Amino acid sequence: MTNTRLPLARNRIVGLEQREAPAIIRFAGNNARFAYDEFFAGEENSHTERAYRHAVDRFLDHCELLGIALTEVTPGLVSDYLKGLQAQIKTGRNEPERFKPASKPMKKLHLAGIRKFFDKQVERHAIGLNPALSVRGPKHSMTEGKTPALTVKQARALLAGIDTRTVIGLRDRAIIAVMIYTAVRAGAVSKLRRRDFYPDGRQSVFRFDEKGGKVRDIPARHDLEGFVREYLAAVGDPEPDAPLFRSAVGRSGKMSDNGMSENDVLRMVKRRLKAAGLPADRLTCHSFRATTITDLLDQGVPLEDVQYLAGHSDPRTTRLYDRRKKQVTRNIVERISI
């Protein structure tokens, strides 16, 4: 199929509503449209998948601006696009937008999303070959992740500083404690239903629906169990299918019947970090995960046990969360015997 210059016709609706295919997809035929819908509608709503969708949207916008048809996309076009990829710099509300060259991890993520998208197009016979398959991403390796962690003292102070005289305080303490004492992600916490916190005959257990469709049971230590039960007693023990952690009705201090979303959890954590005098601009929900992993490794807990708690399939991923000091010290270089 040949098509010279495509009109810019973008009217996509972002979010859970239906999203209209861009012009480059509509002009490529029914197979391309089906593959596009399948790619955007058939994936889980994880951070990675949302990032892939954003990457594909940006690349398709780029192709439309160039007037390139879907079947005309080449490896060279993909490669040049990645080389010129820009990342937006955060600015104030009234400041103009500013950009900087994208980092290597960002380029690798965008390439992965574009590859996956074109794999779907090939699978549905919209195009013959995946133009991103032979494109090499920038070399980038990490021995330590960038997620900042709290110290043990900071984590304890954060929990102790929450005012638990209100049901909101009881809820927030329970949520933060769940992330600290189980090392799970905020997305898994937001998915919890009442039935996912239960006694198994020996102890209370959380059943988490985690990244990648993993379902894992993690015991609740005694203080965490107490935090959750105090919250449930205050809010009124809900039905089994009801959300475990419910959102508040504005600033009324009352609870709604709706569950907290992942973004709700993040905003709550930011508020609590700021109130505790901690750097809320740097720390995130994921910081609790790094804190817990570092603490356990620092106590000499075997890496494989920490890896299992974190739900990592590769121990190298677990090591990325280790925030113990890993640097070349003067003591090491002084011992060189040359």
Secondary structure, 3 states (H helix, E strand, C coil): CCCCCCCCCCCCCCCCCCCCCCHHHHCCCHHHHHHHHHHHHCCCCCHHHHHHHHHHHHHHHHHHHHCCCHHHCCHHHHHHHHHCCEEEECCCCCCCCEEEECCHHHHHHHHHHHHHHHHHHHHCCCCCCCCCCCCCCCCCCCCCCCCCCCCHHHHHHHHHCCCCCCHHHHHHHHHHHHHHHHCCCHHHHHCCEHHHEEECCCCEEEEEECHHHCEEEEECCHHHHHHHHHHHHHHCCCCCCCECCEEECCCCCCEEEEECCHHHHHHHHHHHHHHCCCCCCCCCHHHHHHHHHHHHHHCCCCHHHHHHHHCCCCHHHHHHCCCCCCCCCHHHHHCCCC
